[in-house]
Structure formats: structure tokens, C-alpha cells
């Protein structure tokens, strides 16, 4: 089927990242969806204000923003290197509470989909520290695709639960 006859499912996809392996996997997934839908891909990094405040004692706010933007550019280029041609991509950095800023950007930009990594750290951690993915899902009406940790790890964990051993 020629590309021009594929229906445009998404116009705008938001992919928040935190530079982790999970967010790299989510970015690749979001980029493939964006390319297939001929959608705009927005890659967002939110600098948590508590971390920013701690770092600000060592450098200026402008230097922090420039550093975050440079790191986001390197991260996105590295993650998307294998997709040629890649989707139209826009990079954004924001300061604030990650879940709140992700929802704001998605609403402001009229995003059709949010694709983000999920660490799957368990209930106890979410109870004490909160989960950005869970916070986004609760606060937005935009569909969210949560990419779990690497499949290889998930398969091994599942196999251990039912008593299977990994083949050598």
C-alpha cells in the first residue's frame, strides 16, 4: 500500500523522556508511529524543580537549560539514528513537575497520543515517590501508550515466576 494512501491516524505525538533505557525504547516506538502516520513528533524533557534547585547552587539557570537542551538533542539523535528518514521532530525542555508539564504540553499542542516509558518499579515505590506515567494517565484525556521495561527482562521475570529456567 503506498504511503500516501495510509490513513493519518495521528497528527501529533508527544514522547516525554528522562534519558533512561525505557524512555529510549518509548522514543523509538513513538518515532515509528509518527513516521507511519506522517505525524509531528515532540520529544519533551522535563527538568524537575527540586533537582534543578540542587544543581543551581553549582551553576546558573541558563547553563542548566542549555545543558538539558544539548543532552536532549544528543539523546534524540542517538535513539532515532536508525530511522531514516525520520519523522518531523521537535525538541522541548521544560522545568516543573514532570506529569503536570507533560499533560500541559499535550493539551497545549493538541497531541493525539502520548508515548512514554514505564519503569514498573512496583506499588511501594509509587506509594512513596509517585509515578510520572501514572500521574499522566490520571490527568489527561489523551491516550497514553506506556512502554514497559525491556522485553528480555520481562520474559525472564515471567519465566522465573512460573518456575522455568533460561536456556543457555
N, C-alpha and C positions, 0 to 999 in steps of 0.2 A: 504494500500500500504506500503510495507516495506520501512524503511528509506533509505536503500542503493539504492533503485530504484528511489528515488525522484531526479529530475534533479538539479544540483547545479547551482542555479540562480546567487548567489553572492559568490565571493571568499573572499572579504574583505569589511567590513562595518565600516565606521567612524561615531562615535557619540560624537560630542562635547558637553560638559556640563558646566553649570555655577552654579551648586548646587541648582537650583530652582526646584519647583514642576514640571514645564514644562519640564525641562531637565531630571528629574527623569522619567517622562512618556515616553519621547523620548528614553531614555536608555532601558527601559523595552521593548519597541516596537522593537528597534534595536537588542536587545538580542534575542527576539523571532525569528526575521528574520534570524539572524546569526545561531541560533540553527537549524532552518528548512533547511537552505541552507548549513549547515556544513561550515560556513564561519568564518574567523578570525574577531573578534570584537575589534576595537581600540576605547578606551574611552579617549577623549582628553579634558584637561582643559587648557585654555589659560589665563595667568595672564596678564592683561592689564598693559602696562608700566607706565601709569600715576598713577594707584593705587599702583603699586609696588614701584614707587618712593616715594609716600607719606608714605607707610609703611616702606620703607628702613631707614627713619630717626629714626625709633624706634628699628630696628633690622638689622642684616646682610642679605645679599642676599642669602647666603647658608641656613640660617634659614628659609627664606621665601620659598625657593624651597622645602625644607624638609617639611615644614608645608603644602604647597599646595599638595605635593605628598601624605602625610598622609591623608589629607582631601579627596582627590580624591579616595584613597583606601577605606576609610570608606563609602563614598557616593556610590561607585560602589557595594561594598559588600552588603550594605543595600538595594539598589534598585534591585539587582539580586538574593537576598536570596531565593526567591520563585521559581527560575528556577533551578531545579536540574535534570539532570546535565545541567550546563550552557554551553554556547559556549566558545571556546578558546578566552580568553580576554587578552588584553594588555592595560596597562595604560600609558598615556603620559602627561607630563606637558610641556608647552612652555610659553615663555614670548614674548609679542608683541601685535600687533593689532589683535583681535580675528578673524575677517573674513579673513584677509590675512594669518594668521597662519593655519587656518582650511583648506583653499584651498591648501596651501603648503604641508601640511601633506597628504591630499587626493591625490595630484599629485605624491608626492614622493613615497608613499606606493602603488600606483596603485589601490586605492579604487574603488569599483564598485558602491557604494552608500553612501550617507551622510544622516544620520537621526538626526534631531535636533529639539529642541523645539522652538516654536514661541510664543511670548507673546501677539501679536495682540494689541499693545498699541495705534494704530491709526496713521493717517498721520502726524499730528502736531508733535508728538514725533519723528517720523522717520526723518522729515524735519530738526529738530534741533539737534538731537542726533545720527541719523543713526540707522540702524537695522542690526545686525550681520547676521541674516538669509537672509535678502535681499541682503546684500553685498556678501554673499557666493553664492547665486543663480546667481547673475550678473557676478561673477568672475570665475565660474567653469563650466566645461563641464560634470562633474559627476552629475548624477541625485540626486536630493535633495528631501527628504520627510520631510516636515515641520509639526510637531505635534502641533496643536493649544492648547490653554488653555483647562483645564478640560471640558469634555463634559457636565457635570451637569451645569456649569456656562454658557456655550454656549447655551444650551437648554433654560435656564431661560431668558437669554438676548433675544433670538429669540422670546420666548413666550411673553415677555413684549412688543416687537416691534409690534406684531400683536394684542395686547390687551387681551391676555389670562392670567388667574390668575393661580398661582401654587396651586395644590390640597393639602390640609392639610393632 
